[in-house]
Amino acid sequence: MSEGVRSAEEKAAEARRGPPVVTRGPRRTMGAPVEKPQDFLGSARRVLGLLRPDRAALLVVLALTTTSVVLNALGPVILARATDLIFAGVFGRQLAAGVSQEEAVADLRDRGDDTVADILEAMDYVVPGQGVDFGAVADVLLVVLGIYLVAALLSWGQARILVVVVNRTIYNLRRDVEAKLHRLPLPYFDQQPRGEVLSRVTNDIDNVAQSLQQTLSQLLTSLLTVIAMVTMMFVISPLLALVALVTIPLSLLVTAVVGKRAQGLFIRQWKHTGEVNGIVEEAFSGHELIQVFGRRQESRAVFTRANDDLYEAGFGAQFVSGLIMPTLMFIGNLNYVVLAVLGGLRVASGQMSLGEVQAFIQYSRQFTQPLTQVASMANLMQSGVASAERVFEVLDAPEQETERASPQGWQSPRGRVEFQGVAFSYDPAAPLIEDLDLVVEPGQTVAIVGPTGAGKTTLVNLLMRFYELDAGRITLDEVDVTSLTRHDLRSRIGMVLQDTWLFKGTIRDNIAYGRPEATDADVLQAARATYVDRFVHSLPLGYDTVLDSEGGSVSAGEKQLITIARAFLTDPALLILDEATSSVDTRTELLLQHAMAALRQDRTSFVIAHRLSTIRDADLILVMEAGRIVEQGSHEQLLAAGGAYAALYRSQFEAPVDSEDVPAGP
């Protein structure tokens, strides 16, 4: 093969594989994760927008939370009366009985005790000579107990409703992502590591759920609590309230500075989580291959590097975001000290009662506590938003082209296939198929051969509309495939791939996957036609044997037979076999050739094969190189022509490969 042809093939293969990836050891990994922080506010608004269908329930949550916060805000001011009653009783017991409060104040001023006189003058409930009125104190405490009990019940109710809303939202999000995955074109999955996609639709959605569950209720309660506490503080003492509010801009500044730094680290953390998932998934899938080639140390080293990156990103994110809470607690404690000193001075000057100072300090603590709680939730919120952005990237990915408004049906299919001026490339810079014309008559068996990267599988993928054409058209019985719905098109085509795929279920269920309404007799007929019945009876449960995605108790060749039986059962108008017998032994392959010969009667069939012995009886053999059909004809015609097909045939059956034909290594 010439150097020019090899370069074109390599170029086409690189285009099919998609964007370049970093190769480490026995697997492929993603490139370096993006460290640039995303749109936190925009993504947070979009997450909250997911709750829009439950607006009514959220309004109920808001009403219950508001009422609960208001009741909690009334508690300290009512308790202040109990404090004043106790203090007044202690103070009154020290005064002479029978005098009024005004007379006691005047007497203290006459004696020069102006500070004590100011305190006594500002007090209510003082009865000289009388101690603490414990009955009145008990009444106040019972009222406060009732208020707090009702507030707790309302808080429990809103939490219960919110749990339902959040779980329903996440349920809908998972449903939307699942539906989106089915609308994404095949190139999307070709360019995304499988572990990365799994991480986005599992780990990231779970993290969004956890973040919403833990932060939404607390965030709502905290914001309303701040508003209520600030209002009560201004009612008690506007001056002290202004002093307390100084901490708000300082707290916001700390949260903004630290949060901005943490957001980028959280994005890195979840990027590395997806990379670790991809490494683990590929390592377990290719465990046998890793053992065979002795790449355990290299595989472990790749995992260790990725795990170390995840550790560093996770540690940095948690540590940086964790700085917010202790910093705000320190600011809150300084504020508490300042308020306590100023409050004591105002009590001493008679401008406030002791109960009012006590209530104000309670409000200030309840005011700073929500700010601290919001700060402590910053890591959860940032982590949740970072995960949500990754999920939204899946939801925002371009979908495959929509079906036509009035798709044309494919009535009475005969199987005539025509490619007219077809052009396609995975990468616009590397054209693969250009101006390809081909006509396949009904009932013909067309074999497609050629070197790797020549475009063989691409050709049938275009027929199945896994990819859309760049130019030209493909018709089935004179009907353009783009005028058919994908379901109508693919339901008439049976396809068997080289890589077998089985799901967890019985052998019977796996065979009937493409035709669920098939009877047991239909399944048995397909199994006998493809020689599945030959080995099923050796299994303990026969057709009721449960398989997993890896095949479990059946061999690779037996798995291939099951997938062929699955295609046979659908009774397709067109049949596509992409190296379908590559995992079957020689004797079984011979039996399958007889079965497929019977199946191909009155059906158009496309067979992609590297073993030329399997396609000798094909009606038409296409030889492809670099996306072009360089030869076509029957087996005998192509051998007689002595071209590319003859060279391929000789390389397999007549002589060892000439060392001059093998490309030199790097």
C-alpha positions as CSV (number, residue, x, y, z in Angstrom):
1,M,0.0,0.0,0.0
2,S,1.4,3.4,-0.9
3,E,2.3,6.0,1.6
4,G,-0.3,8.4,0.2
5,V,-3.1,5.9,0.8
6,R,-1.9,5.1,4.3
7,S,-1.9,8.8,5.1
8,A,-5.4,9.2,3.9
9,E,-6.6,6.2,5.9
10,E,-4.9,7.5,9.0
11,K,-6.4,10.9,8.5
12,A,-9.9,9.4,8.1
13,A,-9.4,7.2,11.2
14,E,-8.3,10.2,13.3
15,A,-11.3,12.2,12.1
16,R,-13.7,9.3,13.1
17,R,-12.2,9.1,16.5
18,G,-13.0,12.8,17.2
19,P,-10.9,15.3,19.2
20,P,-7.5,14.2,20.4
21,V,-7.1,12.8,23.8
22,V,-4.3,12.4,26.2
23,T,-3.0,8.8,26.3
24,R,-1.7,7.4,29.6
25,G,-0.9,3.8,29.9
26,P,-3.5,1.3,28.6
27,R,-6.4,3.8,28.5
28,R,-7.5,7.2,27.2
29,T,-8.2,10.0,29.6
30,M,-9.6,13.5,29.1
31,G,-7.5,16.5,28.8
32,A,-6.8,18.9,31.7
33,P,-10.0,19.9,33.5
34,V,-11.3,23.4,33.1
35,E,-10.4,25.6,36.0
36,K,-12.2,28.8,35.0
37,P,-15.2,29.5,37.3
38,Q,-18.5,29.3,35.5
39,D,-21.5,31.6,35.8
40,F,-22.5,30.9,39.4
41,L,-25.4,33.2,39.6
42,G,-26.8,32.3,36.2
43,S,-26.5,28.6,36.9
44,A,-28.0,29.0,40.4
45,R,-31.0,30.8,38.9
46,R,-31.4,28.0,36.4
47,V,-31.3,25.4,39.2
48,L,-34.0,27.3,41.0
49,G,-36.0,27.4,37.8
50,L,-36.2,23.6,37.9
51,L,-38.6,24.1,40.9
52,R,-41.0,26.2,38.8
53,P,-43.6,23.4,38.3
54,D,-44.1,23.3,42.1
55,R,-44.7,27.0,42.5
56,A,-47.9,26.3,44.6
57,A,-46.1,24.1,47.0
58,L,-43.2,26.6,47.3
59,L,-45.7,29.3,48.2
60,V,-47.0,27.1,51.0
61,V,-43.4,26.5,52.1
62,L,-42.8,30.3,52.0
63,A,-46.0,31.0,54.1
64,L,-45.1,28.4,56.7
65,T,-41.5,29.5,56.9
66,T,-42.5,33.1,57.2
67,T,-45.0,32.4,60.0
68,S,-42.5,30.2,61.8
69,V,-39.7,32.9,61.6
70,V,-42.1,35.6,62.8
71,L,-43.1,33.5,65.8
72,N,-39.5,32.8,66.6
73,A,-38.8,36.5,66.4
74,L,-41.5,37.3,68.9
75,G,-40.0,34.9,71.5
76,P,-37.1,37.0,72.7
77,V,-39.1,40.2,73.1
78,I,-41.7,38.3,75.2
79,L,-39.0,36.7,77.2
80,A,-37.6,40.2,77.8
81,R,-40.7,40.8,80.0
82,A,-39.9,37.8,82.1
83,T,-36.4,39.1,82.6
84,D,-37.7,42.5,83.5
85,L,-40.2,40.9,86.0
86,I,-37.4,39.0,87.7
87,F,-35.1,42.0,87.8
88,A,-37.9,44.2,89.0
89,G,-38.7,41.8,91.8
90,V,-35.0,41.6,92.9
91,F,-34.8,45.4,92.8
92,G,-38.1,46.0,94.5
93,R,-37.3,43.7,97.5
94,Q,-34.4,46.0,98.3
95,L,-36.7,49.1,98.5
96,A,-38.7,50.1,101.5
97,A,-42.4,49.0,101.3
98,G,-45.1,51.6,101.1
99,V,-43.3,54.1,98.9
100,S,-43.9,54.7,95.2
101,Q,-41.3,54.1,92.5
102,E,-41.1,57.9,91.9
103,E,-40.4,58.5,95.6
104,A,-37.7,55.8,95.6
105,V,-36.1,57.4,92.5
106,A,-36.1,60.8,94.2
107,D,-34.6,59.4,97.4
108,L,-31.8,57.7,95.4
109,R,-31.0,61.0,93.7
110,D,-31.0,62.8,97.0
111,R,-28.4,60.4,98.2
112,G,-26.3,60.9,95.1
113,D,-27.0,57.4,93.5
114,D,-27.9,58.8,90.1
115,T,-26.9,55.7,88.2
116,V,-29.1,53.4,90.3
117,A,-31.8,56.0,90.1
118,D,-31.6,56.1,86.3
119,I,-31.9,52.3,86.2
120,L,-34.9,52.2,88.5
121,E,-36.6,55.0,86.7
122,A,-36.4,53.1,83.3
123,M,-37.8,49.9,84.9
124,D,-41.4,48.7,84.7
125,Y,-43.2,46.3,87.1
126,V,-41.3,47.5,90.2
127,V,-43.3,47.4,93.4
128,P,-41.1,48.6,96.4
129,G,-40.9,46.0,99.1
130,Q,-42.3,43.2,96.9
131,G,-40.2,40.3,95.4
132,V,-40.5,38.4,92.2
133,D,-44.0,37.7,90.9
134,F,-43.4,34.1,89.9
135,G,-47.0,33.7,88.7
136,A,-46.5,36.4,86.1
137,V,-43.1,34.9,85.1
138,A,-44.8,31.5,84.6
139,D,-47.5,33.0,82.4
140,V,-44.9,34.6,80.2
141,L,-42.9,31.4,79.9
142,L,-46.0,29.4,79.0
143,V,-46.8,31.9,76.2
144,V,-43.2,31.6,74.9
145,L,-43.4,27.8,75.1
146,G,-46.6,27.8,73.0
147,I,-45.1,30.2,70.4
148,Y,-42.0,28.1,70.0
149,L,-44.0,24.9,69.8
150,V,-46.2,26.2,67.0
151,A,-43.1,27.6,65.2
152,A,-41.5,24.2,65.4
153,L,-44.6,22.4,64.0
154,L,-44.7,24.9,61.1
155,S,-41.0,24.4,60.5
156,W,-41.5,20.7,60.4
157,G,-44.4,21.1,57.9
158,Q,-42.4,23.3,55.5
159,A,-39.5,20.8,55.7
160,R,-41.8,17.9,54.8
161,I,-43.2,19.7,51.8
162,L,-39.8,20.9,50.6
163,V,-38.5,17.3,50.7
164,V,-41.3,16.3,48.4
165,V,-40.6,19.2,46.1
166,V,-36.9,18.6,45.9
167,N,-37.2,14.9,45.2
168,R,-39.8,15.5,42.6
169,T,-37.6,18.1,40.9
170,I,-34.6,15.7,40.9
171,Y,-36.8,12.9,39.6
172,N,-37.9,15.2,36.7
173,L,-34.2,16.2,36.1
174,R,-33.1,12.6,35.8
175,R,-36.0,11.9,33.5
176,D,-35.1,14.9,31.3
177,V,-31.4,13.8,31.2
178,E,-32.4,10.3,30.3
179,A,-34.7,11.6,27.5
180,K,-31.9,14.0,26.3
181,L,-29.4,11.1,26.0
182,H,-31.8,9.4,23.6
183,R,-32.0,12.6,21.5
184,L,-28.2,13.2,21.3
185,P,-26.5,12.2,18.1
186,L,-23.9,9.4,18.0
187,P,-21.0,11.8,17.5
188,Y,-21.6,13.2,21.0
189,F,-20.9,9.8,22.6
190,D,-18.0,9.2,20.2
191,Q,-16.3,12.3,21.6
192,Q,-17.2,11.8,25.3
193,P,-15.5,9.3,27.6
194,R,-18.1,6.9,28.8
195,G,-17.1,7.3,32.5
196,E,-17.5,11.1,32.1
197,V,-21.0,10.8,30.8
198,L,-21.9,8.3,33.6
199,S,-20.5,10.7,36.2
200,R,-22.6,13.6,34.9
201,V,-25.9,11.7,35.0
202,T,-25.3,9.9,38.3
203,N,-22.8,11.6,40.6
204,D,-23.5,15.2,39.5
205,I,-27.3,14.8,39.7
206,D,-27.0,13.2,43.1
207,N,-24.8,16.1,44.2
208,V,-27.4,18.6,43.0
209,A,-30.1,16.7,44.9
210,Q,-28.0,16.8,48.1
211,S,-27.2,20.5,47.7
212,L,-30.9,21.4,47.1
213,Q,-32.1,19.3,50.0
214,Q,-29.6,20.6,52.5
215,T,-29.5,24.3,51.5
216,L,-32.8,25.3,50.1
217,S,-34.8,25.1,53.3
218,Q,-32.0,26.5,55.5
219,L,-31.3,29.3,53.0
220,L,-34.9,30.4,52.9
221,T,-35.2,30.2,56.7
222,S,-31.9,32.1,57.2
223,L,-32.8,35.0,54.8
224,L,-36.2,35.4,56.5
225,T,-34.6,35.2,59.9
226,V,-32.2,38.0,59.0
227,I,-35.0,40.2,57.9
228,A,-37.1,39.5,61.1
229,M,-34.1,39.9,63.4
230,V,-33.1,43.2,61.9
231,T,-36.6,44.5,62.1
232,M,-36.9,43.6,65.8
233,M,-33.5,45.1,66.5
234,F,-34.5,48.5,65.0
235,V,-37.8,48.3,67.0
236,I,-35.8,47.9,70.3
237,S,-32.8,50.2,69.6
238,P,-32.0,51.8,66.2
239,L,-28.6,52.9,67.5
240,L,-27.5,49.4,68.4
241,A,-29.1,48.0,65.3
242,L,-26.9,50.2,63.1
243,V,-23.8,49.0,65.1
244,A,-24.9,45.4,64.5
245,L,-25.4,46.0,60.7
246,V,-21.8,46.9,60.3
247,T,-21.0,43.2,60.2
248,I,-23.2,42.6,57.1
249,P,-20.9,44.2,54.4
250,L,-17.9,42.7,56.1
251,S,-19.5,39.3,56.1
252,L,-20.5,39.6,52.5
253,L,-17.0,40.7,51.5
254,V,-15.5,37.7,53.2
255,T,-18.0,35.3,51.6
256,A,-17.5,36.8,48.1
257,V,-13.7,36.7,48.2
258,V,-13.5,33.2,49.6
259,G,-16.4,31.9,47.6
260,K,-14.9,33.1,44.3
261,R,-11.8,31.2,45.0
262,A,-13.7,28.1,46.1
263,Q,-15.9,27.9,43.1
264,G,-13.1,27.2,40.7
265,L,-11.8,24.5,43.0
266,F,-15.2,22.8,43.1
267,I,-15.3,22.8,39.3
268,R,-11.9,21.1,39.3
269,Q,-13.1,18.7,41.9
270,W,-16.1,17.4,39.8
271,K,-14.0,17.4,36.6
272,H,-11.5,15.1,38.3
273,T,-14.3,13.0,39.7
274,G,-15.5,12.4,36.2
275,E,-12.0,11.5,35.1
276,V,-11.5,9.0,38.0
277,N,-14.9,7.4,37.1
278,G,-13.7,7.0,33.5
279,I,-10.4,5.4,34.6
280,V,-12.2,3.0,37.0
281,E,-14.8,2.1,34.4
282,E,-12.3,1.4,31.7
283,A,-9.9,-0.4,34.0
284,F,-12.7,-2.8,35.1
285,S,-14.0,-3.2,31.5
286,G,-10.5,-4.0,30.2
287,H,-9.3,-5.9,33.3
288,E,-8.3,-9.0,31.4
289,L,-6.5,-7.0,28.8
290,I,-4.5,-5.1,31.5
291,Q,-3.6,-8.5,33.0
292,V,-2.6,-10.0,29.7
293,F,-0.2,-7.1,28.7
294,G,1.1,-6.8,32.3
295,R,0.0,-3.2,32.6
296,R,-1.2,-3.3,36.2
297,Q,1.5,-1.0,37.4
298,E,0.9,1.5,34.7
299,S,-2.9,1.3,35.2
300,R,-2.4,1.8,38.9
301,A,-0.1,4.8,38.3
302,V,-2.7,6.4,36.0
303,F,-5.4,5.9,38.7
304,T,-3.0,7.2,41.4
305,R,-2.3,10.4,39.4
306,A,-6.0,11.0,38.8
307,N,-6.8,10.2,42.4
308,D,-4.1,12.6,43.7
309,D,-5.5,15.3,41.4
310,L,-9.0,14.7,42.8
311,Y,-7.6,14.7,46.4
312,E,-5.9,18.0,45.8
313,A,-8.9,19.7,44.2
314,G,-11.3,18.3,46.8
315,F,-9.1,19.3,49.7
316,G,-8.5,22.7,48.3
317,A,-12.3,23.3,47.7
318,Q,-13.3,22.1,51.1
319,F,-10.5,23.9,52.9
320,V,-11.0,27.3,51.2
321,S,-14.8,27.2,51.5
322,G,-14.5,26.0,55.1
323,L,-12.7,29.3,55.9
324,I,-15.9,31.2,55.6
325,M,-17.7,29.9,58.6
326,P,-14.9,30.4,61.3
327,T,-14.2,33.9,59.9
328,L,-17.8,34.9,60.1
329,M,-18.1,33.4,63.6
330,F,-15.1,35.6,64.7
331,I,-16.8,38.7,63.2
332,G,-20.0,37.7,65.0
333,N,-18.2,37.3,68.4
334,L,-16.6,40.7,68.0
335,N,-20.0,42.2,67.3
336,Y,-21.4,40.4,70.4
337,V,-18.8,41.9,72.6
338,V,-19.4,45.5,71.3
339,L,-23.2,45.1,71.7
340,A,-22.9,43.8,75.2
341,V,-20.7,46.7,76.3
342,L,-22.9,49.3,74.6
343,G,-26.1,47.7,76.0
344,G,-24.7,47.7,79.5
345,L,-23.9,51.4,79.2
346,R,-27.4,52.1,78.0
347,V,-28.9,50.1,80.9
348,A,-26.8,52.0,83.3
349,S,-27.9,55.3,81.8
350,G,-31.6,54.2,82.0
351,Q,-32.1,54.4,78.2
352,M,-32.9,50.6,78.0
353,S,-34.1,48.0,80.4
354,L,-32.1,44.9,81.1
355,G,-34.7,42.7,79.4
356,E,-34.5,44.9,76.2
357,V,-30.7,44.5,76.2
358,Q,-31.1,40.7,76.7
359,A,-33.6,40.5,73.8
360,F,-31.4,42.7,71.6
361,I,-28.3,40.4,72.2
362,Q,-30.5,37.4,71.4
363,Y,-31.6,39.0,68.2
364,S,-28.0,39.9,67.3
365,R,-27.0,36.3,67.9
366,Q,-29.9,35.0,65.8
367,F,-29.0,37.6,63.2
368,T,-25.4,36.6,62.9
369,Q,-26.2,32.8,63.1
370,P,-28.1,32.7,59.8
371,L,-25.2,34.6,58.1
372,T,-22.8,32.0,59.5
373,Q,-25.2,29.2,58.4
374,V,-25.3,30.6,54.8
375,A,-21.5,30.8,54.8
376,S,-21.3,27.2,56.0
377,M,-23.6,26.2,53.1
378,A,-21.4,28.0,50.6
379,N,-19.3,24.9,49.9
380,L,-22.5,22.9,49.3
381,M,-24.0,25.5,47.1
382,Q,-20.9,26.0,45.1
383,S,-20.4,22.2,44.7
384,G,-24.0,21.8,43.7
385,V,-23.9,24.6,41.2
386,A,-20.7,23.2,39.7
387,S,-22.4,19.8,39.3
388,A,-25.5,21.4,37.9
389,E,-23.4,23.2,35.2
390,R,-22.1,19.8,34.1
391,V,-25.6,18.4,33.9
392,F,-26.8,21.5,32.0
393,E,-24.0,20.9,29.5
394,V,-25.6,17.6,28.7
395,L,-29.0,19.1,28.5
396,D,-27.7,22.0,26.3
397,A,-25.8,19.7,23.9
398,P,-26.9,20.0,20.3
399,E,-29.5,17.3,19.5
400,Q,-29.8,15.2,16.3
401,E,-31.8,16.8,13.5
402,T,-35.5,16.8,14.2
403,E,-37.9,14.7,12.2
404,R,-39.9,16.3,9.4
405,A,-43.4,17.6,10.3
406,S,-45.1,15.1,8.0
407,P,-42.6,12.2,7.5
408,Q,-43.1,9.9,4.6
409,G,-43.8,6.3,5.3
410,W,-41.8,3.4,3.9
411,Q,-44.6,1.2,2.5
412,S,-44.0,-2.3,1.3
413,P,-40.2,-2.2,1.5
414,R,-38.4,-4.1,-1.2
415,G,-34.8,-3.2,-0.3
416,R,-33.5,-1.1,-3.2
417,V,-30.7,1.1,-1.8
418,E,-29.2,4.0,-3.7
419,F,-26.4,6.4,-2.7
420,Q,-26.4,9.5,-4.9
421,G,-23.4,11.9,-4.7
422,V,-22.9,11.1,-1.0
423,A,-20.3,13.2,0.9
424,F,-19.4,12.9,4.6
425,S,-16.6,13.7,7.0
426,Y,-16.2,13.5,10.7
427,D,-13.9,16.5,10.6
428,P,-14.4,19.2,7.9
429,A,-10.6,19.4,7.6
430,A,-10.4,15.7,6.8
431,P,-12.9,14.6,4.1
432,L,-13.7,10.9,4.2
433,I,-16.4,10.1,1.7
434,E,-16.7,12.3,-1.4
435,D,-19.2,12.0,-4.3
436,L,-20.0,8.3,-3.7
437,D,-22.6,6.7,-6.0
438,L,-23.9,3.2,-5.4
439,V,-27.0,1.2,-6.4
440,V,-28.0,-2.0,-4.6
441,E,-30.9,-3.9,-6.1
442,P,-33.5,-5.7,-3.9
443,G,-32.3,-9.1,-2.5
444,Q,-28.7,-8.5,-3.3
445,T,-26.0,-9.3,-0.7
446,V,-23.3,-6.6,-0.8
447,A,-20.0,-7.2,1.0
448,I,-17.8,-4.2,1.9
449,V,-14.1,-4.9,2.4
450,G,-11.1,-2.7,2.8
451,P,-8.4,-1.6,5.3
452,T,-9.1,-0.1,8.6
453,G,-10.4,3.5,8.3
454,A,-11.5,3.1,4.8
455,G,-15.1,4.1,5.6
456,K,-16.8,0.7,5.6
457,T,-18.7,1.1,8.9
458,T,-19.3,4.7,8.1
459,L,-21.2,3.7,5.0
460,V,-23.8,1.7,6.9
461,N,-23.9,4.3,9.7
462,L,-25.0,6.8,7.1
463,L,-27.7,4.4,5.9
464,M,-28.9,4.0,9.5
465,R,-28.8,7.8,9.9
466,F,-26.5,7.6,12.9
467,Y,-24.7,10.4,11.1
468,E,-26.2,13.0,8.7
469,L,-24.8,13.5,5.2
470,D,-22.8,16.6,4.3
471,A,-24.1,16.3,0.7
472,G,-26.0,14.0,-1.6
473,R,-28.9,11.7,-0.6
474,I,-29.6,8.0,0.2
475,T,-32.9,6.5,-0.9
476,L,-34.6,3.3,0.0
477,D,-37.1,2.2,-2.6
478,E,-36.9,5.7,-4.1
479,V,-37.7,7.2,-0.7
480,D,-35.2,9.6,0.8
481,V,-34.1,8.3,4.2
482,T,-34.4,11.9,5.6
483,S,-38.1,11.8,4.8
484,L,-38.5,8.8,7.1
485,T,-38.7,8.9,10.8
486,R,-35.6,7.3,12.5
487,H,-37.9,4.8,14.2
488,D,-39.5,3.8,10.9
489,L,-36.2,3.5,9.2
490,R,-34.4,1.6,11.9
491,S,-37.3,-0.7,12.7
492,R,-37.0,-2.1,9.2
493,I,-33.2,-2.7,9.4
494,G,-31.6,-5.5,11.3
495,M,-28.0,-4.7,12.5
496,V,-25.5,-7.0,14.1
497,L,-22.3,-5.4,15.4
498,Q,-18.9,-6.9,16.0
499,D,-19.1,-5.8,19.7
500,T,-21.8,-7.8,21.3
501,W,-24.2,-6.1,23.7
502,L,-26.5,-8.0,26.2
503,F,-28.6,-6.5,29.0
504,K,-29.4,-8.1,32.3
505,G,-32.3,-10.5,31.6
506,T,-33.0,-14.0,30.3
507,I,-31.7,-15.3,27.0
508,R,-35.3,-15.3,25.8
509,D,-35.7,-11.6,26.7
510,N,-32.4,-10.7,25.0
511,I,-33.4,-12.4,21.8
512,A,-36.8,-10.7,21.8
513,Y,-35.3,-7.3,22.6
514,G,-36.1,-5.8,19.2
515,R,-39.6,-7.4,19.0
516,P,-41.0,-7.6,22.5
517,E,-44.4,-8.9,21.3
518,A,-42.8,-12.0,19.9
519,T,-44.2,-15.3,21.1
520,D,-42.0,-18.1,22.6
521,A,-42.5,-20.0,19.3
522,D,-41.0,-17.0,17.4
523,V,-38.1,-16.8,19.8
524,L,-37.5,-20.6,19.5
525,Q,-37.6,-20.4,15.7
526,A,-35.0,-17.6,15.6
527,A,-32.8,-19.4,18.1
528,R,-32.9,-22.6,16.0
529,A,-32.1,-20.7,12.8
530,T,-29.0,-19.2,14.3
531,Y,-28.0,-22.2,16.3
532,V,-28.5,-20.6,19.7
533,D,-30.8,-23.5,20.5
534,R,-27.7,-25.8,20.1
535,F,-26.0,-24.5,23.3
536,V,-29.0,-23.2,25.4
537,H,-30.1,-26.7,26.4
538,S,-26.7,-27.2,28.1
539,L,-27.5,-24.4,30.5
540,P,-29.3,-25.2,33.8
541,L,-32.3,-22.9,33.1
542,G,-32.3,-23.0,29.3
543,Y,-33.9,-19.9,27.8
544,D,-34.6,-18.6,31.3
545,T,-30.9,-18.3,32.1
546,V,-30.3,-14.8,33.3
547,L,-27.4,-12.9,31.7
548,D,-25.8,-9.7,32.7
549,S,-24.3,-7.0,30.5
550,E,-21.0,-9.0,30.3
551,G,-22.7,-12.2,29.2
552,G,-22.1,-14.1,32.4
553,S,-22.3,-17.9,31.7
554,V,-22.0,-17.8,27.9
555,S,-18.9,-17.5,25.8
556,A,-18.0,-14.7,23.4
557,G,-19.1,-16.7,20.4
558,E,-22.4,-17.7,22.1
559,K,-23.1,-14.0,22.9
560,Q,-22.6,-13.2,19.2
561,L,-25.1,-15.9,18.3
562,I,-27.7,-14.4,20.6
563,T,-27.3,-11.0,19.0
564,I,-27.6,-12.5,15.6
565,A,-30.8,-14.3,16.7
566,R,-32.1,-10.9,18.0
567,A,-31.7,-9.4,14.5
568,F,-33.2,-12.5,12.8
569,L,-36.3,-12.2,15.0
570,T,-37.1,-8.7,13.8
571,D,-37.6,-10.0,10.2
572,P,-35.9,-6.9,8.7
573,A,-36.2,-5.6,5.2
574,L,-32.5,-4.8,5.2
575,L,-29.8,-6.7,7.1
576,I,-26.4,-5.2,8.2
577,L,-23.7,-7.5,9.5
578,D,-20.6,-5.6,10.8
579,E,-18.0,-8.3,11.4
580,A,-20.9,-10.3,12.9
581,T,-19.0,-13.7,12.8
582,S,-15.7,-12.4,14.1
583,S,-16.2,-14.1,17.5
584,V,-17.6,-17.4,16.2
585,D,-15.5,-20.5,15.7
586,T,-14.9,-21.9,12.2
587,R,-17.5,-24.7,12.5
588,T,-20.2,-22.4,13.8
589,E,-19.3,-19.8,11.2
590,L,-20.0,-22.3,8.5
591,L,-23.4,-23.1,10.1
592,L,-24.1,-19.4,10.3
593,Q,-23.3,-18.9,6.7
594,H,-26.0,-21.4,5.8
595,A,-28.5,-19.7,8.2
596,M,-27.7,-16.2,6.8
597,A,-28.0,-17.5,3.3
598,A,-31.5,-18.5,4.0
599,L,-32.2,-15.3,5.8
600,R,-30.8,-13.2,3.0
601,Q,-33.3,-14.5,0.5
602,D,-35.5,-11.7,-0.7
603,R,-33.6,-9.3,1.5
604,T,-30.9,-6.7,0.8
605,S,-27.9,-7.4,3.0
606,F,-24.8,-5.4,3.7
607,V,-21.9,-7.5,5.1
608,I,-18.7,-5.8,6.4
609,A,-16.0,-8.4,6.7
610,H,-12.2,-8.7,7.0
611,R,-12.3,-12.5,6.6
612,L,-12.9,-12.8,2.9
613,S,-13.9,-16.4,3.2
614,T,-17.3,-15.3,4.6
615,I,-18.2,-13.2,1.6
616,R,-17.3,-15.3,-1.4
617,D,-20.9,-15.9,-2.3
618,A,-21.9,-12.2,-2.1
619,D,-23.6,-10.8,-5.2
620,L,-21.6,-7.6,-5.1
621,I,-18.3,-6.9,-3.3
622,L,-17.2,-3.3,-2.7
623,V,-13.6,-2.5,-2.0
624,M,-13.1,0.8,-0.2
625,E,-10.0,2.8,0.4
626,A,-9.9,6.3,2.0
627,G,-13.7,6.7,1.7
628,R,-13.9,5.7,-2.0
629,I,-15.1,2.6,-3.8
630,V,-12.0,1.6,-5.8
631,E,-13.4,-1.7,-7.0
632,Q,-16.7,-3.5,-7.2
633,G,-17.9,-6.8,-8.6
634,S,-18.2,-10.5,-7.8
635,H,-15.6,-12.6,-6.0
636,E,-14.4,-14.2,-9.3
637,Q,-14.5,-10.9,-11.2
638,L,-12.4,-9.1,-8.7
639,L,-9.8,-11.9,-8.4
640,A,-9.5,-11.9,-12.2
641,A,-9.0,-8.1,-12.2
642,G,-5.9,-8.5,-10.0
643,G,-6.5,-5.3,-8.2
644,A,-6.9,-4.3,-4.5
645,Y,-9.3,-7.2,-3.7
646,A,-7.0,-9.7,-5.2
647,A,-4.1,-8.4,-3.1
648,L,-6.2,-8.6,0.0
649,Y,-7.3,-12.2,-0.9
650,R,-3.7,-13.3,-1.5
651,S,-2.5,-11.8,1.8
652,Q,-5.0,-14.0,3.6
653,F,-4.9,-17.3,1.7
654,E,-2.0,-17.6,-0.6
655,A,1.2,-16.2,0.9
656,P,2.6,-14.5,4.0
657,V,2.6,-10.7,4.0
658,D,5.6,-9.2,2.3
659,S,7.7,-7.2,4.7
660,E,7.9,-4.5,2.1
661,D,4.2,-4.0,2.3
662,V,4.2,-3.5,6.0
663,P,4.7,0.1,7.1
664,A,7.8,0.7,9.1
665,G,7.4,1.5,12.8
666,P,8.0,4.8,14.3
